[in-house]
Amino acid sequence: MNYSPSSLCALVFTVHSLLIPLCHCKTVQFIFGDSLSDVGNNIYLSRSLAQANLPWYGIDFGNGLPNGRFSNGRTVADIIGDEMGLPRPPAFLDPSLTEDVILENGVNYASGGGGILNQTGGYFIQRFGLYKQIQLFQGTQELIKAKIGKEKAKEFFEEARYVVALGSNDFINNYLMPVYADSWKYNDQTFVTYLMETLRDQLKLLYGMGARQLMVFGLGPMGCIPLQRVLSTSGDCQERTNNLALSFNKAASKLLDGLATRLPNATYKFGDAYDVVADVISNPGKYGFSNSDSPCCSFGRIRPALTCVPASVLCKDRSKYVFWDEYHPSDKANELIANELIKKFGFLRVNQTGAPSPSPASESDPDPTPAPAVDPSPSPLIAPSPN
């Protein structure tokens, strides 16, 4: 049988097209953050002191076993992603992570104890700071390029949604601790400036890697977390710490506005829920809470209990507490924060197929069956070197 040159070209083009993997059209998200967004990375950092791998973490999430989230239930990013129709991205260090999983769900790089600055959270020994998380994201990009080709990968990453949620550790576990050099190298104003200069460079790196639709979460009144209250003689919120959060939010909002105007096709949003969280803490009953100054999971009168462990005592009704442990909000508080951000920005559903993941089970059972600790034996796609 004879083929004309044109028909041969058409045949070759058709076969070549069939051999090139197609990009999945599903929009996914990539999350960069600290313990407020960590969904299990630190479980696989065996030397990390920032862990949520013991009961009673995760008691109101799925099967009630610890899953790496530093809460009794969902994170703010979980809830916002559900509302937008985005799949929940697995932890980068999850052994089940593959290229196909990334294409279907994205990746969460958040790490408890991490910060904008490399030196932040050093006493946790192992954690991923934002620069490290971006490096891991770069490795993810290379895997996807090899899987579906450069052009389709470019489209995939530019269509994705990005969350950057760090900053509180840079104050609480760095600048405000005398053991860190930053505490005496800077004053309040110059330290915030230093953070913004670093964050600007990091966001520009992400932009260069395809991040076009990105949201940065602001800081809440971190001077009112139980750990900060118990360290004060009066038990009140630490005014200076709260003022630092306000300064951070103001500067970060300005930074995002500037980048959005200068970077082509960039849609950058700043999520600030400071005011509503401050009101919840000042007027808990108005929002259905009964306690806004102490953790649900604690050692009773022994404070501060830096983490929630099997020997901890749980509050009677977890849905009535703003804080789950000394640092982190409860699922109910995270839901309130997420809803405030959704309301402010009017998020639209991205993927119309698939229902949001279910809300947690009842939060009023004070005596659940203990869960075993997770064995931290990592098997990631890319073996990262710890910070």
VOGU-3710 file (C-alpha; in Angstrom, 3 decimals, decimal comma):
1> mnyspsslca> 0,000/0,000/0,000  1,356/3,426/-0,966  1,058/6,465/1,324  1,336/10,051/0,216  3,758/12,275/2,168  0,846/14,203/3,669  -0,918/11,070/4,914  2,333/9,775/6,416  2,787/13,042/8,292  -0,774/12,845/9,578
11> lvftvhslli> -0,209/9,262/10,739  3,011/10,151/12,557  1,342/13,150/14,220  -1,602/11,015/15,371  0,633/8,306/16,854  2,844/10,927/18,526  -0,212/12,587/20,061  -1,400/9,297/21,496  1,978/8,700/23,110  2,107/12,079/24,883
21> plchcktvqf> 0,353/11,920/28,288  -2,476/14,414/28,541  -2,646/16,935/31,365  -5,419/16,331/33,853  -7,869/19,223/33,703  -8,623/19,072/37,397  -7,479/22,124/39,345  -5,465/21,261/42,452  -3,779/23,239/45,192  -0,273/23,472/46,600
31> ifgdslsdvg> -0,035/24,488/50,246  2,999/26,010/51,959  2,755/26,595/55,685  3,443/25,744/59,309  1,613/23,659/61,918  -1,668/25,445/61,180  -1,652/23,765/57,743  0,536/20,672/58,280  -1,322/17,471/57,351  1,399/14,982/58,235
41> nniylsrsla> 4,838/16,006/56,990  6,320/16,237/60,473  5,217/12,690/61,255  7,906/11,568/58,815  10,564/13,883/60,242  11,693/11,442/62,910  13,844/13,931/64,842  11,301/16,756/64,838  10,014/17,882/68,227  6,962/19,480/66,579
51> qanlpwygid> 4,652/16,480/66,354  0,938/15,758/66,155  1,245/11,987/65,896  -0,205/11,051/69,297  -3,739/10,978/70,685  -5,733/13,122/70,970  -4,816/14,913/67,758  -7,263/14,093/64,974  -9,940/12,807/67,335  -12,713/14,526/65,350
61> fgnglpngrf> -11,295/13,869/61,892  -12,158/10,761/59,875  -11,410/7,644/61,925  -10,312/9,688/64,935  -6,659/8,644/64,707  -3,727/11,088/64,625  -3,068/12,204/61,059  -0,470/14,941/61,492  -2,901/17,853/61,805  -2,228/19,977/64,886
71> sngrtvadii> -5,905/20,077/65,827  -8,789/17,866/66,809  -10,157/18,211/63,274  -9,657/20,177/60,080  -7,305/22,997/59,177  -8,435/26,327/57,737  -6,937/25,306/54,376  -8,935/22,036/54,490  -12,200/23,898/54,922  -11,543/26,584/52,302
81> gdemglprpp> -10,409/23,955/49,806  -13,555/21,913/50,432  -15,720/24,958/49,804  -13,896/25,652/46,530  -14,274/22,063/45,354  -10,530/21,464/45,537  -9,191/18,058/46,601  -7,293/17,914/49,869  -3,601/17,627/48,965  -1,621/14,949/50,812
91> afldpslted> 1,562/15,668/52,725  4,687/15,774/50,585  6,294/13,064/52,724  3,282/10,748/52,526  4,688/7,424/51,231  1,707/7,025/48,893  2,526/10,222/46,983  3,083/9,576/43,266  2,949/11,685/40,120  -0,635/10,545/39,501
101> vilengvnya> -1,629/11,513/43,050  -0,066/14,948/42,545  -2,006/15,467/39,303  -5,249/14,522/41,045  -4,760/16,202/44,425  -1,776/18,575/44,534  0,690/18,566/47,440  0,854/20,010/50,951  4,395/21,002/51,994  3,426/22,635/55,327
111> sggggilnqt> 5,566/21,706/58,308  5,001/22,332/62,000  7,593/24,748/63,375  8,456/26,174/59,966  8,640/29,859/59,199  9,435/32,417/56,546  13,007/32,549/57,854  15,336/29,551/57,724  16,416/30,012/61,348  12,874/30,041/62,738
121> ggyfiqrfgl> 11,885/27,057/64,885  15,451/25,800/65,190  14,862/24,178/68,568  12,308/21,831/66,953  15,415/20,286/65,279  13,632/19,177/62,088  11,092/21,243/60,161  10,659/22,654/56,667  10,925/26,429/56,393  9,392/28,184/53,404
131> ykqiqlfqgt> 12,578/28,180/51,330  12,873/24,416/51,862  9,221/23,922/50,940  9,761/25,859/47,711  12,774/23,662/46,962  10,591/20,574/47,430  7,971/22,108/45,131  10,665/22,567/42,494  11,371/18,838/42,705  7,664/18,126/42,315
141> qelikakigk> 7,629/20,222/39,155  10,449/18,188/37,635  8,516/14,973/38,287  5,385/16,324/36,612  7,340/17,650/33,624  8,805/14,185/33,138  5,324/12,682/33,421  3,273/14,894/31,079  5,770/17,138/29,282  6,873/20,723/29,820
151> ekakeffeea> 3,954/22,472/28,104  1,222/20,510/29,857  3,072/20,847/33,148  3,262/24,614/32,682  -0,495/24,719/32,148  -1,115/22,453/35,146  0,911/24,574/37,571  -0,430/27,893/36,293  -4,024/26,682/36,712  -3,386/25,446/40,259
161> ryvvalgsnd> -4,235/27,361/43,434  -1,561/28,234/45,994  -1,758/28,909/49,721  1,093/30,423/51,743  0,367/30,430/55,477  3,371/31,129/57,694  4,649/33,874/59,956  3,559/33,218/63,531  6,583/31,008/64,269  8,881/33,757/63,043
171> finnylmpvy> 7,704/35,736/66,055  6,784/33,175/68,726  9,557/30,685/67,965  12,234/33,133/66,885  12,115/36,903/67,368  10,364/36,872/70,760  12,747/34,276/72,204  16,058/35,659/73,567  17,930/32,498/72,530  17,617/33,543/68,880
181> adswkyndqt> 19,999/36,139/67,430  17,100/37,855/65,638  15,736/38,948/69,030  18,629/41,347/69,547  19,620/42,093/65,927  16,290/43,778/65,122  13,588/45,903/66,679  9,883/45,320/66,043  9,747/47,494/62,936  12,964/46,296/61,309
191> fvtylmetlr> 12,114/42,643/61,964  8,771/42,966/60,159  10,615/44,672/57,290  13,095/41,778/57,215  10,215/39,296/57,050  8,561/41,180/54,192  11,772/41,365/52,173  12,232/37,620/52,587  8,582/36,827/51,822  8,709/39,027/48,715
201> dqlkllygmg> 11,647/37,051/47,353  9,896/33,758/48,148  6,648/34,773/46,437  8,585/35,891/43,371  10,273/32,491/43,297  6,859/30,822/43,350  5,646/33,143/40,603  8,611/32,127/38,471  7,541/28,511/38,998  4,002/29,143/37,783
211> arqlmvfglg> 2,090/30,313/40,866  -0,460/32,715/39,378  -3,406/32,357/41,769  -2,148/32,623/45,304  -3,454/33,511/48,731  -1,392/34,468/51,762  -3,029/33,924/55,154  -2,554/36,698/57,682  -1,792/36,246/61,367  -4,400/36,141/64,092
221> pmgciplqrv> -4,049/37,704/67,567  -1,173/35,401/68,474  -0,650/37,218/71,762  -3,915/35,601/72,896  -3,033/31,962/72,307  -3,032/30,049/75,616  0,760/29,697/75,628  1,244/33,464/75,450  -1,390/34,102/78,128  0,089/31,643/80,594
231> lstsgdcqer> 3,516/33,220/80,196  2,161/36,580/81,343  1,660/37,301/85,035  -1,880/38,596/84,523  -3,095/35,855/82,199  -4,156/38,505/79,695  -3,258/38,692/76,019  0,237/39,947/75,242  -0,300/43,343/73,635  3,127/43,581/72,026
241> tnnlalsfnk> 2,736/40,188/70,347  -0,665/41,177/68,985  0,740/44,445/67,683  3,423/42,508/65,836  0,706/40,425/64,171  -1,112/43,593/63,117  2,110/45,068/61,720  2,782/41,853/59,806  -0,724/41,843/58,329  -0,554/45,466/57,241
251> aasklldgla> 2,839/45,001/55,605  1,919/41,680/53,963  -1,301/43,111/52,516  0,669/45,983/50,993  3,272/43,552/49,658  0,617/41,381/47,978  -1,076/44,395/46,393  2,242/45,551/44,979  3,187/42,160/43,573  -0,254/41,678/42,017
261> trlpnatykf> 0,105/44,925/40,066  3,674/44,266/38,911  3,581/40,558/38,041  1,648/39,758/34,827  -1,459/37,564/35,260  -0,911/37,302/39,019  -4,018/37,125/41,201  -2,728/37,480/44,747  -5,015/37,822/47,754  -4,311/38,472/51,410
271> gdaydvvadv> -6,562/36,688/53,893  -6,955/38,657/57,119  -9,232/37,251/59,819  -7,534/39,057/62,728  -10,549/41,174/63,686  -13,066/38,344/63,787  -10,714/36,067/65,773  -10,043/38,876/68,239  -13,792/39,327/68,649  -14,275/35,584/69,174
281> isnpgkygfs> -11,649/35,647/71,922  -13,177/38,732/73,570  -16,798/37,583/73,183  -16,783/33,772/72,907  -20,448/33,362/73,825  -21,464/35,456/70,828  -20,061/32,717/68,570  -21,185/29,673/70,543  -17,977/29,146/72,535  -17,636/28,965/76,314
291> nsdspccsfg> -13,829/29,144/76,606  -11,355/31,281/74,672  -8,340/31,483/76,981  -7,254/27,910/77,740  -6,768/24,738/75,682  -9,254/21,900/75,431  -6,414/19,362/75,611  -4,160/20,050/78,598  -2,774/18,752/81,890  -5,341/20,665/83,878
301> rirpaltcvp> -3,581/23,048/86,257  -0,139/22,103/84,941  0,563/24,784/82,341  1,856/25,191/79,800  1,546/21,692/78,347  3,260/22,355/75,030  1,587/19,482/73,236  -1,450/17,223/73,509  -0,534/13,660/74,576  -2,432/10,520/75,635
311> asvlckdrsk> -2,125/11,500/79,319  -3,778/14,868/78,673  -7,233/15,706/79,968  -9,801/16,684/77,338  -12,485/19,284/77,856  -16,041/18,007/78,045  -17,261/19,633/74,817  -14,588/20,319/72,218  -16,924/22,438/70,112  -17,079/25,018/72,930
321> yvfwdeyhps> -13,339/25,718/73,024  -11,605/28,192/70,726  -8,212/26,540/71,293  -7,385/22,873/70,968  -3,907/23,012/72,542  -1,570/25,754/73,763  -0,865/26,913/70,206  -3,603/25,835/67,817  -7,309/26,537/67,250  -9,964/23,853/67,480
331> dkaneliane> -11,828/22,527/64,455  -14,790/24,731/65,335  -12,605/27,840/65,479  -10,890/26,905/62,219  -14,307/26,615/60,590  -15,211/30,098/61,768  -11,905/31,527/60,481  -12,281/29,782/57,122  -15,850/31,015/56,704  -14,711/34,569/57,405
341> likkfgflrv> -12,067/34,347/54,693  -14,525/32,771/52,261  -17,009/35,567/52,949  -14,401/38,301/52,453  -13,123/36,984/49,163  -16,218/35,326/47,720  -14,414/32,159/46,679  -16,072/30,278/43,826  -16,053/26,535/43,347  -13,258/25,530/40,990
351> nqtgapspsp> -14,020/21,866/40,388  -17,731/21,251/40,048  -17,491/17,491/40,435  -17,187/15,806/43,780  -18,664/16,759/47,130  -16,683/18,365/49,942  -15,209/16,030/52,512  -17,469/15,491/55,517  -17,272/17,604/58,643  -15,864/16,034/61,805
361> asesdpdptp> -17,865/13,712/63,990  -19,324/14,786/67,323  -16,843/16,713/69,434  -18,475/16,081/72,802  -17,219/12,550/73,566  -14,481/13,040/76,186  -13,337/9,408/76,388  -12,372/8,046/72,962  -10,325/4,929/72,356  -6,601/5,800/72,337
371> apavdpspsp> -4,790/5,676/69,013  -1,272/4,333/68,573  1,537/6,658/67,601  2,403/6,679/63,913  5,702/5,077/62,983  7,736/7,872/61,339  9,452/5,932/58,542  9,516/8,196/55,490  9,431/7,073/51,873  8,969/10,276/49,897
381> liapspn> 9,284/10,921/46,181  12,168/13,246/46,952  14,217/12,586/50,069  14,700/16,084/51,515  17,547/17,082/53,727  16,137/18,545/56,959  16,562/22,208/57,790
//
